[in-house]
Amino acid sequence: MSEYIIEMLGITKEFPGIIANDNITLRLKKGEIHALLGENGAGKSTLMSVLFGLYEPEKGEIRKNGKVVKIKNPNDATALNIGMVHQHFKLVDVFSVLDNIILGSETTKFGFLQKKRAKEKVQALSEKYGLKVDLDLKVENITVGMQQRVEILKMLYRENEILIFDEPTAVLTPGEIDELMEIMRSFRNEGKSILFITHKLSEIMAVCDRVTVLRKGKYIGTVNTSDVTKQELSQMMVGRPVELTVQKKQAMPGEVILKAENITVPSKRQRNKPAVKNVSFEARSGEILCIAGIDGNGQTELVNAIAGIDKTTKGKITLCGHDITSASIRQRNKLGISHIPEDRHKHGLVLDFPLKDNLVLQRYFEPEFRNMGFIRQNAVKQYADRLILQYDVRSGQGGETITRAMSGGNQQKAIIGRELDRNMPLIIAVQPTRGLDVGAIEYIHSQLVKKRDEGKAVLLVSLELDEVMSVSDRILVMHEGEIVGEFDPKTTTVSELGLYMAGTKKQGGTDQ
C-alpha cells in the first residue's frame, strides 16, 4: 500500500485570466497534519476545492492509497471519506444547527427521517470532541465561532477520514483556537489525516508535521516543521524577508472623534437581554483604540450600532461633534466613518458585482464618479486600477473580475483598500487581517499606524491577542456586553487580558 493516503499529482486549474494551480503536486501521509501555506491568491483554496470535487482540474490526477480516483463533485469526495470545512461556511441560515449537520446525509426508516437518532449521534460527537453547540438554534442566531463548530461536526457526522480545514482559525478566539488544535491532534491520534490551510505561522509550528508552500499558483516546496523557522517559512511564502513585529512610534492622542454614551443594543440571540449594556467610551484622533473580547460578548453589536447597521435602544453616539444616533449608514459614512466589517460577504461586498463597482460602493454618487446622473466608467476604472495595484488585490481580470470569484484574502484587501482610501476621521476595523497572509498583514498594520499618525482615530476590534497587543495604543475589554477593563498594552500581559475576557476579573469590581 502507498505511503500516502492522498496524492495530487501535476494539478492544473485555470480560471479566466489566471492559472490558479500550475502543475502542483501535494502528498498527504496517513495520520499526519499537513499545512498548506501561501499568500492570498496563491491557489490553496482552489487546490483543496479540486480535492473536494468543487472544481475539476484541466490536468493532473488524484490518487487515494495509490489508486487513481475521479472526484467530479462533493458527493464523490464524501464517498471517499473526504470532508471539508470551508473558509466561508456552507450553512443554511434559516435551518437549525442539527438540520445543517445532517443535511444530505439524513438517516431514514421507511422513508421517514430518524431525527432523534441523528441528534443522539451528533450529541455524542459533540461531547467526545468538546464541540458544544445548541442543536435547536437557527444558524443565523449563532456566533461565527459556533458556526465553525457546526462545520466540523458535519465532517465528523459523515465519518470522514481525510479532513480539510480551510482557514479554520480565522474566526476563532485564542481559547477556541487552542481547543481546535487539541481536537486536530486527537483526530491525528485516531489515524485521521488533515490538510490544514492557514496563514498563522505559530499554528503551523504548534500542530503540523509537514508544510507545503505555494506562491502565485506554483509549488515552492514541502518541508518538515521541525526543520524550519517562522522566518524561513514566511520567506518561502512571500519571496522576501517579512517584518513580523509592528513598527510604530508613541501615540499622540488629540481631540475626541467618536463618543459613545451609555449605549445599549438588543440581542438577536436572546430575547429581553441586551447584547450591549450601557457602554461608554471615547476614541481620539492619533490613537488606535482596540476593543478586545471573546467572540459573542457584544463587540459585533456595538460596532454595528456605531456604523448604523444595528439600532440602539438607549444612549447617544457622537461623531466629530455631530449626533449620529439616528443617522442613516450613508449619513454616517459621509460625516466621517470608514468601516471594515466583520462579515465581508454580508456587509462589505456585493459579491456578484465586478470588483471595480465594489471599490466605489460608498462613492459612486460623488462628482468624481458621476456626471448628470450617469456613472463615469472611465473614472471608476482608473480609481479601481490604482487601488488594485496599491493593495496588491489579485484578480484574474482586474476591476472587471466578479468579486465572488476572488479568494477571501483578496476580497478582504479590496475592502481595506476602499475604506482606508476614503481618508475619513474614524476608521472602524473589525478583524481587518482575517484570512490574510503575513506579507499582507504587515502592510495592513503599517497602513493603520500610518492613518493614526495622520491624526485619524482607529477603532480596532480583534480576536487576535497578538494583534491587539502589537497594534493598539489603548485596549478596552468587553465581557457579556459590558466594558470590564481598560489597559495600556505596554503595561499589561496577554494572561491579564485573558482573565478579563473570560469574566474572571473586572475593574472597579471584585474578582469572580
N, C-alpha and C positions, 0 to 999 in steps of 0.2 A: 504493500500500500504506500502511496505517496506520503512524503514528509509533510506536505502542505494540504490543508483541508480545502483551501480556495486558492486558485491561481488565475489571475487576469493577465493574459499574455498579448502584448502588442495592441492594446486597446486604443482605437482612434475614434473620436466622436466630434463631429462638426456641426456648427450652427451657422446661420447666415453671417458672414463677415468674420468668423472666428473659428479656430480649431481649439476646442475646449480641452480635449485629450489628444495628445500627439504621440502615438506609439508607446503607451505606458504599460509597464509590467509591474504587478504587485502580487506578492505571495504571502499568504496568511497561514501560520502554523496552527495546529490544533492545540487549544489550551493556552493561547497567548493573547495579550493585549497589544495590538499593533496600532501605533498612531499614524495618521495621515496628516502631514503638516505642509502648509504652503500659504502664500499670500492670498488676499481676496481675489477671486477670479483665476486662481491657479489651476482649477479643474477638479478639486477634491470632491465636492458635492456631485458634480457631473459623473465622475468615476463611480461613486457609490450608487448613484441613480441607475447607472448601467447594470451594476451587480444586482440591484433590487428590481430590475425589469421596467423601470420608468422610461428608459431610453434604450434603443438598440444601437450598438456601435456600427460604424461603417467598416471597420476592420478589427481583427483580433478575435480571440476565443477565451471562454471561461471554462475552467475545469474544477470539479469538486472531487476530492480524493483521487486525483489523477485522471478522471474520466471527463471528457468534453460534455458540457451541458448547454442546453438552449434556454435562455431566460428572456421571454418575449413580453412578460407583464408581471406585476407583483404577485399574481396567483402562482405563477411558475416558481418565483422566488420562495414563496411561503411553502410550497410543496417540497422544496429543497431545504426547508428549515432555516431560511434566511429571513431575518426580521430587521426593521429599520426604524429608528427614532429620528424623524426629520427635523431640520433646523427650524422650519416653520411648520408647526404641528398640523397634522391631518385629522382634525377633530370636527365633529358636527356640533356647533354651539348650542343648538336647541335640544339636543339629546342629553340624557343623563350620563354620568360617568360610566355606569355599568353598561348601558347600551352602546357607548362608544367602544368599550373594551371588547365586547363580544361581536360587534358589527362585522358581518362577513364570515364569522366562524361560530354561528349560533348552534347550540345543542337543541335538537328537536326529537320528539317522540310522537309517532303517528301524525306528523305534520304540525304538532303544537310545540311552541317554544318552551324549553325547560329552563326558565329564568332562575328558579330557586337553586337548581344545581349549579348553574353558571355563577350565581352570586356566591355560593359557598366556595367554589374553586378560586374565584378572584380574591375573596376574603382570606383564604388560606395563603395565597401567594403574597398578598399584602402584608400579612403578619410575618411570614417567613423572611421577607427581604426588607421589612421596615418601611414599606411604601404606603403610608397611611393616607387614605382618601375617603371622602364621603361618597359612596356609590350612588346615592339617590339625588345628589345635587346636579343641576344642569351645568354643562361645561362653561357656559357663558358667565356663570356666577362663581367660578373658582379662580384662584390666582394662577399666574403663568407658571410658577414653580409646581403647583399642583397638577397643571396640565401635563407638565413633563413626566410626572409620576404615572399619569394615565397612559401616556405613550409607552412607557417602559412595561407597564402591566399588560398592555396589548400584546407585546412581544412574548412575555412570559406565558400568557394565556394560550398562545399558539405553540408553545413548547419549542421555540426556535433554538438552534444550537450555534448559529452564526449571527452575531448581534452587531448591527451597525449603529453607532451613535454619532449623529451629525451635529456638532457644536452643542452637546447636551448641557454643558455648564453655563452657557451664555446667559441664562435667565435665573440661575440659582444663587442663593445666598451662600456665604462661606461655610456655614454649618451644613447646608444641603449638599454642597459640593463634597465635603468630607464624607457624608453619608453615601453619596453616589460612588465615590472612589472605593469605599468599603464593599458596596454592592457589586461593583465591577470585579473586585478581587475575589469575591465569593463566587461569581459566575466563572471566573478563570479556574478556581479550585475545583469546581464541578465539572470541568472539562469543556466548557463553552469557549468559543473563540470570538474575540471582539476586535472590530475595526473602529477606531476612535478618532474622529475629526475634531481637532481643537487648535486654537491659536495660543493657548496658555502653556508656556514652556514649563512652568512649575508643575502643572498637572502631568505633563508627559514624563518628566523626570521622576515623579512620585509613583506613577502607576503603570507605565508602559514598559514592555520588554524590548520592542524594536520600533523604529521610526522610518517611514518612507517620506521623502521630501519631494514635492512638486514645485515647479516655478514656471509660470506662464504656459501652462499646459504640458510641460515636458517633465520627464523623470530625471531627478537630480541624483538620488542615491538612497540606499537603505542602510541604517546604522543601528547598532545596539545602544540603548540609552546609557548603559554602564560605561561606554567608551567615549562619550561626548559631553560637552558643557552646554549650558543655555546659550552662551555667546556663539559657540560653533554652530548650533542649530539655527539660531537667528540669522547668521551669515549665510548658511546654506539656503535658507528660505528666501531671503531678500536679495542676496547677492552683494551685500555690502555690510560693514560694521554698523550695528544699531545701538543707540544710547538707550539703555534700559531704565534709567532714572530720569525724573523730570528736573530740568534746569530752570530755576526761577529766582528772582531777587525778592527782597522783603516787600510785602504788600503795603500799599499806602491808601487805606480806605478813605473815601471822601463823603459826598452827600448821599442821603438816603434815596435810592432809586425805587425800591419796592418796599411797601409797608403793609403787613398783614396784621389785622387786629381782631382777635377773638373769632377766628374763622371756624365755622362748624359746617361739615359736609356730610350728608346722609350716606349710609352704607347701601350698596346694591345687593350685598350678600346676606345681611342680617337686618330684618325689619326692626324698627324702633330703636336702632342702635347706630349712632353716628360713626362714620369711618374716620372723621377728623373732629376733635373736640377742643374748642376754644384755643386754637393755636395762634400765637402772636410772634412775629419776628420782623427784622429789618434786613434788607440786602443793600449794601452800599456800593457806590462806584469804586473801582480799583480793588475789588476783592472777589475771591472765589469762595462762596458760601456753599457748603455741602450739607445736604440732608441725607443722613445715613439711617439704616434700619433694616430689619429682616423684611423680606417681601410680604406685603399684605398688612402692613401696620399703618396705612394711611398716607404714605408718601405719594402714591399714584393719584389718589383723590385730591390731595392738597394741591399738587401741581396742576391737575386738570381744572381745579377751581380757579387758580390764578390765570391759566391760559384761556378759560372761558368754556371749556368742554363740559365741565360739571357745574351745577348750580350750588350756591351756598344757601344754608337756611338761616345763617346768623353771621355777623361780622362785617368787616369793611376791608377792601383791598384798594390801595393807593399806588399809582404808578407815576413817577415823576411829578407828583403833586396833584394828579388827576384821580378822582374817584372812579374806578373802573368796575366796581362791584356788580353793576348791572349791564356793563358794556358787552357788545357782541364780540365774537372772536376777531372779526375784521377790524373793528374799532381798536381792540387791544393791540393787534398787530401794527396798525398804523401809528398808535401812540407810543410804541417802543418795545414790543415783545418779539423776540425770536424764540422759537420753540422747537427743540429736537425731541420728538415724542418717544415714549417708551415703546409703543407698538407702531413700528414703521409702516406696516401694511394697513392698519386700521385708521391711523391718524396722520400719517406722514406722506403717503403717496396715493396717487390714483394709478393702480398697477397696470391697467390696460391703456394708459396714455403713453405717448412717446416720452423719453427722458427729458427732452427739451421743454415740453409743456409742464412737466413736474417741477422743473427748475424755476419756473416763473409763476407758480401757483398763487403766491401772495402778491404778485407784482404785475400781472398781465394787464391790469386796468390802468397802470401808470402811463403817463405820456411817452415814456421811453419805448414802451412796447405796444402802444395803441394809437391809432390815428383815425379820427372821425368814426369811432365805433368798431374799427377793424383791427385785428391783431397784426402788428408789423412782424411778419415771419422772419425776415432777414435779421432784424434786431434780436429776436428770440434766439435764432440760430447762433449768432455771434456771441451772445451772452452765454448760452449753453456751452459752446465750444471752449470759452475761457474757463468756466468752472470745471468742466470735464478734465481739462489739462492741468489746472491748478491743484485739484484734489485727486488726481490720478484715478478718475472713475472709469473703470474698464468696461466697455460696452462694444459689442461687435459692430454696430452701425452708428456709433457716435450718438448724437442727440436724437436720431430717428429710431433708436432701439426701443422696443416696447419694454417698459420698466419691469414687467413681470418676468421677462426672460433673463434679467441680470442676477448675479449672485447676491445673496443677502448682504454681504460686506460692502459691495459696490452700491447697492441701494442705500445703505447707511451713509456712505461717503457722499452720495448725491444730496441727501437731506442736510448733512452737516455743512457742505459747501453752500447750499442755498441759504441756510439760516445764518451762517456767520457772515456771508457776503452782504446781508441786508444792513449790517452795521447799526444795530439797534442798541439802546442803552441797557436793556435787560436781555440776557441770553439764558434761557432755561434749557439745560442739557440733561436729559434723563437717559441714563445708561448709554452715553454717547459713543463708547468704544465697544459696545456689544457686538461680538462676531467679527471684530477687526483684527488683522494681523499686527505683529509687533511694529513693523515699519509704519503702518497707518496710525496705530495708537501713538507712537512717538510724535507724528505730525499733528494729530488732533490735539494732544495735550499741549504742544507748543503753541497752537493757534488759540486755545482757551486762555493760556497765560498771556499771550500777546494782546488779546481783547481786554483782559484785566488791566494790563499795563497801559492800554489806550484810554482807560477810565470807564470801561463798561462794568456792569455788575453781572457776575456769572452765578447762577443758581444751579448747582450740580446735584443731581440725585443719582447715587450709585450704590450698587450692592457689592462692588469690588472694594474690599477694605484696603488693598494695596493702592488703588486709585484714589480712594478717599484720603489716605494719609499723605500721598505724594503730591496731589494736585491742589487740594483745598487749603485755604488760609484760616477758615473757621468751620467748625463742624457742629451741626445740630443732630441729635439722635432722637428718632421717633419710635415710640412703642405704644401699641394699642391706641393710635390716633392722637397721642399727646407728645409734646416735646419734653423729654425726660432729662436732657442734659445738653450743655454747650461746652465745646472743647477747643483747645488750640492744638493742632496736630504736632507741633514741636514739643509739647509738654505732656502728651498722653500716649497711650500704647494701644495696639490692636486688642489686647486682652481686656483692657479697661473699657474700650468701646463695646466689646462683645458682651460684657456684663450688663451694660445699659440697654443694648439692643435686645437682650433676652428678658429684660424686665427685672433682673436681679437687683439692680441698683437704680436709684433715681435721685437727681439733685434736688435739694430742698425738701427731701422726704427721708424715709427710713429704708434701709436695705430689706429686701424681701426674704 
